[in-house]
Amino acid sequence: MALLDSRGVLYCYRDYREEPLSPAELQAVLGMLGLAPADVLRTHDKAYVELGLSGQEPPELLIALMAEHPTLLQRPIGVHEGGAVIGRPPEHLLDFVKERPDRRQLDG
């Protein structure tokens, strides 16, 4: 957020712990990212280990688990006008904003 703030980029922040994405929202974001659920799993996350995940689980199960355990999802994710990007490194968010018609705003 500090990087976006320093560049004057407007954004809406959504605390994934307080307001996790629903399975439908996760499916939509994955579609915008062009990635499978296994591609956005945080394999070193406590929940990943505790749940005994391998990343080979069916996509529907991984999406349900990410909705239930939001720390499993790579983040931050910038979403705007039908597109999305994982902000790792954070500079990916700046590149993404430069590609958008309204360069100064990210949706939450």
C-alpha positions as CSV (number, residue, x, y, z in Angstrom):
1,M,0.0,0.0,0.0
2,A,2.9,2.4,0.7
3,L,4.1,2.0,-2.8
4,L,0.7,2.8,-4.3
5,D,0.3,5.7,-1.8
6,S,3.7,7.2,-2.8
7,R,2.7,7.2,-6.4
8,G,-0.8,8.7,-5.9
9,V,-2.6,5.6,-7.0
10,L,-6.2,5.4,-5.7
11,Y,-7.3,2.0,-4.5
12,C,-9.9,0.3,-2.4
13,Y,-8.3,-2.0,0.1
14,R,-10.1,-5.1,1.2
15,D,-8.8,-6.9,4.3
16,Y,-8.9,-10.5,3.2
17,R,-9.0,-11.7,6.8
18,E,-12.0,-9.6,7.7
19,E,-13.8,-10.0,4.4
20,P,-12.6,-13.1,2.6
21,L,-13.4,-13.7,-1.0
22,S,-16.3,-16.0,-1.7
23,P,-15.8,-19.1,-3.9
24,A,-17.5,-17.2,-6.8
25,E,-15.2,-14.2,-6.3
26,L,-12.1,-16.4,-6.2
27,Q,-13.2,-18.1,-9.4
28,A,-13.6,-14.7,-11.1
29,V,-10.3,-13.4,-9.9
30,L,-8.5,-16.6,-11.0
31,G,-10.2,-16.2,-14.4
32,M,-8.8,-12.6,-14.6
33,L,-5.4,-13.8,-13.6
34,G,-5.5,-16.7,-16.0
35,L,-4.3,-19.0,-13.3
36,A,-5.4,-22.2,-11.7
37,P,-6.1,-22.4,-7.9
38,A,-2.9,-24.4,-7.3
39,D,-1.0,-21.6,-9.0
40,V,-2.0,-19.1,-6.2
41,L,-1.5,-21.3,-3.2
42,R,0.8,-20.1,-0.5
43,T,2.6,-23.4,0.1
44,H,4.4,-22.2,3.2
45,D,1.2,-21.0,4.9
46,K,0.3,-22.6,8.2
47,A,-3.1,-23.7,6.8
48,Y,-1.5,-25.4,3.8
49,V,0.6,-27.5,6.2
50,E,-2.2,-28.1,8.7
51,L,-4.6,-29.2,6.0
52,G,-2.0,-31.5,4.4
53,L,-2.3,-29.9,1.0
54,S,-0.2,-30.9,-1.9
55,G,-1.5,-28.5,-4.6
56,Q,-2.8,-31.6,-6.5
57,E,-6.3,-31.3,-5.0
58,P,-9.3,-30.7,-7.3
59,P,-9.7,-27.0,-8.2
60,E,-13.1,-26.8,-6.6
61,L,-11.7,-28.0,-3.3
62,L,-8.8,-25.6,-3.4
63,I,-11.2,-22.7,-4.1
64,A,-13.4,-23.7,-1.2
65,L,-10.4,-24.0,1.1
66,M,-9.1,-20.6,0.0
67,A,-12.5,-19.1,0.8
68,E,-12.4,-20.8,4.2
69,H,-8.7,-20.1,4.9
70,P,-7.9,-16.8,3.1
71,T,-4.3,-16.9,4.1
72,L,-3.8,-19.7,1.5
73,L,-4.2,-17.2,-1.3
74,Q,-1.2,-15.3,-2.7
75,R,-1.6,-11.6,-2.2
76,P,-1.9,-8.7,-2.7
77,I,-4.0,-9.0,-5.8
78,G,-4.9,-5.9,-7.8
79,V,-8.2,-6.0,-9.7
80,H,-9.4,-3.4,-12.1
81,E,-11.8,-3.3,-15.1
82,G,-11.8,-7.1,-15.8
83,G,-8.1,-7.6,-15.2
84,A,-6.0,-8.7,-12.2
85,V,-2.4,-9.1,-11.2
86,I,-0.6,-10.6,-8.2
87,G,1.4,-7.8,-6.5
88,R,4.5,-9.8,-5.9
89,P,6.8,-8.0,-6.2
90,P,4.7,-4.9,-5.4
91,E,6.0,-3.2,-8.6
92,H,3.7,-5.5,-10.5
93,L,0.8,-3.4,-9.2
94,L,2.4,-0.3,-10.7
95,D,3.0,-2.0,-14.0
96,F,-0.7,-3.1,-14.0
97,V,-1.9,0.4,-13.2
98,K,0.1,1.8,-16.1
99,E,-1.6,-0.7,-18.5
100,R,-5.2,0.4,-17.4
101,P,-7.1,3.2,-19.1
102,D,-7.7,4.9,-15.7
103,R,-4.2,4.7,-14.4
104,R,-4.8,6.1,-11.0
105,Q,-7.3,3.6,-9.5
106,L,-7.4,0.0,-8.4
107,D,-10.6,-1.8,-7.3
108,G,-10.5,-3.7,-4.0
